[in-house]
Amino acid sequence: MNQSQRTLQEYRTTATPAEVLAEAKVFFTSRNSLYATFLDREGPTFVSFRGQGGEELIIAAAAVDGGATRVTGSTYLFDMQIARFFTTLPPFQLEETLLPESASAAGTGT
């Protein structure tokens, strides 16, 4: 994974944006480790944390078409913690709606 892929990560989930942000506040502030963070700022679509050496970590969440929530995480130092946080969220799986066989056969002229 190159540096640009680690500094900005994206995930899609079935959780609502509010649920994602609430979970982020619990996840990132309750870790007792070298990479502990504290809540710095928050708004309706994001939460910002500060950690070791003033390092910033931002989680943003927005609803997108199809019932999913797009979650983005941005940081230089806490990329592994963002990836771990994403694994705690329920995944969104796009389910394709296929045409019934009769409709697909009619479309091909057979």
WOKAWO-V991722 format. One record per backbone hydrogen bond with DSSP energy under -0.5 kcal/mol. NH is the residue of the N-H (numbers start at 1). CO is the residue of the C=O. E is the energy in kcal/mol with one decimal. If there is no record, write none. Layout:
nh = (NH | NH)
co = (CO | CO)
e = (E | E)
This chain:
nh = (5 | 6 | 7 | 8 | 9 | 11 | 13 | 14 | 15 | 20 | 21 | 22 | 23 | 24 | 25 | 26 | 27 | 28 | 29 | 30 | 32 | 33 | 36 | 37 | 38 | 40 | 41 | 43 | 47 | 48 | 49 | 50 | 51 | 54 | 55 | 57 | 58 | 59 | 60 | 61 | 62 | 64 | 67 | 68 | 69 | 70 | 71 | 71 | 72 | 73 | 74 | 75 | 82 | 83 | 84 | 85 | 86 | 87 | 88 | 88 | 89 | 89 | 92 | 93 | 94 | 96 | 98 | 103 | 104 | 105 | 106 | 107 | 108 | 108 | 109 | 109 | 110)
co = (2 | 2 | 3 | 4 | 73 | 71 | 69 | 90 | 90 | 16 | 17 | 18 | 19 | 20 | 21 | 22 | 23 | 24 | 25 | 26 | 30 | 31 | 33 | 28 | 50 | 48 | 48 | 46 | 59 | 41 | 57 | 38 | 55 | 51 | 52 | 49 | 74 | 47 | 72 | 45 | 70 | 68 | 64 | 64 | 13 | 62 | 11 | 69 | 60 | 9 | 58 | 7 | 78 | 79 | 80 | 81 | 82 | 83 | 84 | 85 | 85 | 86 | 12 | 91 | 92 | 94 | 96 | 100 | 100 | 101 | 102 | 103 | 104 | 105 | 105 | 106 | 105)
e = (-0.7 | -1.2 | -2.1 | -1.1 | -2.8 | -2.4 | -2.1 | -1.2 | -0.5 | -2.4 | -2.4 | -2.2 | -2.5 | -2.4 | -2.0 | -1.6 | -3.1 | -2.7 | -0.9 | -1.2 | -0.5 | -1.1 | -1.1 | -1.0 | -2.4 | -3.4 | -1.4 | -2.6 | -2.3 | -3.3 | -3.1 | -2.5 | -2.2 | -2.5 | -1.7 | -2.1 | -2.4 | -2.5 | -2.6 | -2.3 | -1.9 | -2.7 | -0.9 | -0.6 | -2.3 | -3.0 | -3.5 | -0.6 | -2.4 | -2.6 | -2.5 | -1.8 | -2.1 | -2.1 | -2.2 | -2.4 | -2.5 | -1.2 | -0.6 | -1.7 | -0.5 | -1.2 | -1.5 | -0.5 | -0.5 | -0.6 | -0.8 | -0.6 | -2.1 | -2.4 | -1.8 | -1.6 | -0.8 | -0.5 | -0.6 | -0.6 | -1.5)
